[in-house]
Every structure is written in C-alpha cells, then in structure tokens.
Amino acid sequence: MANRQTEEKITALYERLSRDDDLTGDSNSILNQKRYLESYAAQRGYTNIVHYTDDGWSGGNFDRPAFQEMMKQLQQGKANTVITKDLSRLGREYSYMGRLQDFIFPAYDVRFIAINDDVDSAKGENDFAVFKNVFNDYYAKDTSKKIRAVVKMRGEAGEHIASNPPYGYVKDP
C-alpha cells in the first residue's frame, strides 16, 4: 500500500521567468523550461508530473501564485519531489532559499532537484549551492539597482518613464 501512495504523489516541476530574466534569451523561456524538466523527469522515471509556473515574477518575491500553490501541495503531503532547471528559477533570495533547502523541504519529506546546479537533496548537501544562492541574490539586487538608475536618469532627462499615460491622456504612437 505504501508504494501505491508514493506513486500517486505529485512530482512538481517548477518554472519561473521574470521580466528581467526574459532579456537573457530563449534558454530561460517558460516553454523551454517545461520541455527540459519534462525530459529530465521522463528519463528518470518520475510520474504524475504537475507544472507550477510563475511567468513575470521576480525570484526575490516568494508570494508568487504558482509557488504558493506548490508549497500548499507539499504541506498537504501531496508531492514528494520538486524539480527546477536551476536554483535561480526557484528563487533568488538567499536566506529563504537556504530555509527551503535545509529545513522546509526536509520537513515535508520532499526531494529537491536543481538540474543545472547539480543539486539533489537525495545525494546530500551540495557545498556550492550556498554560494550559488548568494550569487543569485546578488544578481537580483544588482539588476534592480541598475533598472532604478536607468529610470531615474530618464526621469531627470524629462523622458516619459511610465508604460501607461496618466488618466485622460493618450499615448503618442
């Protein structure tokens, strides 16, 4: 009976793409992440896969709808594996990523795999995962700082900085 319960558990495939990541090319696209994760899961015999996709969400924000839904499934014991392309797809906030990997996933008896970063909780700790999480956190903060600087410069130059015109105005084509 225990095997049947294990077979019915979800293998969560998590994809995320922020607007900033979108600028880095096609390899991070949601479609490519899905294909990559499905291929990995199929080759290794993972079944009952469910995609959790947050498109347009920053990795520094863990209030993402699909991430929250996936976490709810983990808490309810409905999933036993989470697979991502790499650590940065799951998140870019160093301290929460550490809590997820070291405490939360183990508490729910969930195996975590970040394929490209060679992280697999079933293989034990990956010493470099900590450093990758720090660099992912730094990347998010650095990108944010650069974007704010560009917006400030455009505003000081008198350029329009909002994507939508103020109420009652029409955008010049």
C-alpha positions in Angstrom: 0.0 0.0 0.0 2.9 2.4 0.7 4.2 2.0 -2.9 0.8 2.9 -4.3 0.7 6.1 -2.1 4.1 7.1 -3.3 3.2 6.5 -6.9 0.2 8.9 -6.6 2.3 11.7 -5.2 3.0 14.7 -7.4 6.3 15.4 -9.0 6.3 19.2 -9.0 8.1 20.8 -12.0 8.6 24.5 -11.2 9.3 27.2 -13.8 9.7 30.9 -13.3 10.6 33.8 -15.6 10.8 37.4 -14.6 10.7 40.3 -16.9 14.5 40.8 -16.2 15.3 37.1 -17.0 13.3 37.5 -20.3 16.1 39.7 -21.5 18.7 36.9 -21.2 17.4 34.9 -24.1 15.4 31.9 -25.1 17.0 29.3 -22.9 15.1 30.5 -19.8 11.7 30.8 -21.6 8.8 29.1 -19.9 8.3 26.7 -22.8 12.0 25.7 -22.9 12.0 25.2 -19.1 8.9 23.0 -19.3 10.4 20.8 -22.1 13.7 20.5 -20.2 12.0 19.5 -17.0 9.6 17.0 -18.7 12.5 15.4 -20.5 14.5 15.1 -17.3 11.5 13.6 -15.4 10.7 11.1 -18.1 14.3 9.9 -18.4 14.4 9.2 -14.7 11.0 7.7 -14.3 9.2 10.5 -12.4 5.5 10.2 -12.9 2.4 12.2 -12.1 4.1 15.5 -13.0 2.4 18.8 -12.4 3.8 22.1 -13.7 3.8 25.1 -11.4 4.6 28.2 -13.5 5.2 31.8 -12.5 5.6 33.9 -15.6 6.6 37.5 -15.0 7.5 37.2 -11.3 10.8 38.2 -9.6 12.8 35.4 -7.9 13.2 37.7 -4.9 9.4 37.5 -4.2 8.1 34.2 -2.8 4.5 35.4 -2.8 4.2 34.1 -6.4 0.8 32.3 -7.1 2.2 29.0 -8.5 5.0 28.8 -5.9 2.4 29.3 -3.2 0.1 26.6 -4.7 3.1 24.2 -5.0 4.0 24.8 -1.3 0.4 24.1 -0.3 0.6 20.8 -2.1 3.9 20.0 -0.3 2.4 20.9 3.1 -0.6 18.6 2.5 1.8 15.8 1.6 0.6 15.5 -1.9 4.0 15.9 -3.5 7.3 14.3 -2.8 9.7 15.8 -5.4 10.3 19.4 -6.7 12.4 19.8 -9.8 13.7 23.1 -11.2 16.1 24.0 -14.1 18.4 25.7 -11.6 18.4 27.3 -8.2 17.6 30.8 -9.5 14.3 29.5 -11.1 13.0 28.6 -7.6 14.2 31.9 -6.1 16.9 34.5 -5.8 16.5 35.4 -2.1 19.5 33.8 -0.3 18.1 33.3 3.2 14.7 31.9 2.2 16.4 29.6 -0.4 18.6 28.3 2.5 15.5 27.7 4.7 13.7 25.9 1.8 16.6 23.6 1.1 17.8 22.9 4.7 14.6 22.9 6.7 11.3 23.2 4.8 11.7 20.6 2.1 13.2 18.0 4.5 10.4 18.7 7.0 7.8 17.8 4.3 10.0 14.8 3.2 10.4 16.4 -0.3 13.3 15.7 -2.6 14.6 18.8 -4.3 16.5 18.8 -7.6 18.0 21.8 -9.4 19.3 20.1 -12.5 21.9 22.6 -13.9 23.3 23.3 -10.5 23.8 19.6 -9.7 21.7 19.9 -6.5 19.8 16.8 -5.4 18.8 16.5 -1.8 18.9 12.7 -2.1 22.6 12.9 -2.8 23.2 15.0 0.3 24.4 18.6 0.6 25.9 20.4 -2.3 28.6 22.7 -0.9 28.4 25.1 -3.8 24.6 25.6 -3.5 25.1 28.1 -0.8 27.4 30.2 -3.0 25.1 29.9 -6.0 22.2 31.2 -3.8 24.3 34.1 -2.7 25.2 35.0 -6.3 21.6 34.6 -7.4 20.5 37.0 -4.6 23.3 39.5 -5.6 22.2 39.3 -9.3 18.6 40.2 -8.4 19.7 43.2 -6.2 22.2 44.3 -8.8 19.7 44.2 -11.7 17.2 46.1 -9.6 19.8 48.8 -8.8 20.6 49.2 -12.5 17.0 49.4 -13.5 16.3 52.1 -10.9 19.3 54.1 -12.1 18.1 54.0 -15.7 14.6 55.1 -14.7 16.0 57.9 -12.6 18.2 59.1 -15.4 15.3 59.0 -17.9 13.1 60.9 -15.5 15.7 63.6 -14.9 16.1 63.9 -18.7 12.4 64.6 -18.9 11.6 61.4 -20.7 8.4 59.5 -20.1 9.1 56.7 -17.6 5.7 55.0 -17.1 4.3 52.5 -19.6 0.8 53.9 -19.4 -0.1 57.6 -19.8 -1.8 59.5 -17.0 -5.6 59.2 -16.8 -7.2 61.2 -19.6 -4.2 61.2 -21.9 -3.5 59.2 -25.0 -0.1 57.7 -25.7 1.6 59.2 -28.8 2.2 56.4 -31.3 
